[in-house]
Each structure stands twice: as structure tokens, then as C-alpha cells.
Amino acid sequence: MEEKKTLNYTFEERLKELRADKGVGQIELAKAIGVSNGIISLWENGLREPKLSNLIALSKYFQVSLDFIAGLID
């Protein structure tokens, strides 16, 4: 019997994955959601956590749910 692999992403991993899938750089994403250039890097490296307003902007930009971007669902 095959074991089903469960993917558990962190916010940092999910953000990197979404950016890569869309082919967008950190600077372009920062401009699109209205944050400073370096903040995307800080989020992706786990050095800062985004505010709820930024999570909402990210979910709208990538057209995914907040649960998805937070890594709560696959």
C-alpha cells in the first residue's frame, strides 16, 4: 500500500513557491502589493511576519486563499 505524502508548507516556503510559479521577482512583488523592496526577502527568510493587510494583498495578487498562502491547506 502506498503512503500518501502530506505537504506541509510554511508561509516562507509557500511565498517562494508562488513567486516562482508566477515568475515574479521580489522587487516586482513588493511594488505590486505596496511594501518596501526588502520586506519580501525578510518574509521569505523568516525574519519578519507579514501583517494581515499584507497577507490579504498577497492572496489577492496570487489569487489564492489566506489558508493556502499561510500553508494551512494544500
N, C-alpha and C positions, 0 to 999 in steps of 0.2 A: 504494500500500500504506500502510495506516495504521500509524503508530508507536505502540507500546504505551507508555503513560506509567507509569513506576515511581514509586510514592510512597515516599519515604524520610523517615520521621518521626524527630525527636529525641525523647528522653524528655519534654522540656518540652512539645513540641507534642502528643504523644500524651496526656499527662496533661490538658492543657487540653481536648482533643477529647473524652476520656472523660467529664470532668466536665460539659461542655456537653451531650453526648448523654444523660447521666443526669439533667441538670437539678439538679445539686447544687453548692452554693457551697463556697468554700474552708473556711469555718469548720465547716460540716456534715461535710465530708470529714475534716477534721482530727480532729474528735470521734469519728467513726466508726472511724478507724484508730488512735486513741490518740497523736496527736502535737500539738504546740503549734499554736495558730492561725496564726501567721505562717510556719510551715515550708512549707506548700503554696505560698504566694507565692514563697518563696525557691527552691523546686524549679522552679516554672513559669517563673521568670525566669533560671534557670541559675546562680543564686548559690550554691546548695548541691546536693549529690547525696545521694539517699536511701541509707540503709543497706539491706543485703539484707533484713533483717527488715521494713523499711518497704515495699520493693518487693513482698515476698510479701503483706503486708497489702493493698496496693493491688490486686494481681492477684486476690486473693480477693474484695475488695469489688466490683470491676468485673467479676468472673468472666471474666477473660482470662488468657492465659499470660504468663509473665515475658518471653518473647521479644517478644510483642506490645507490652506496656507499655514495653519498652525501645526499641521502634521497629525491632527487627531483622527482623520479618516484618510483612506487611500482613494 
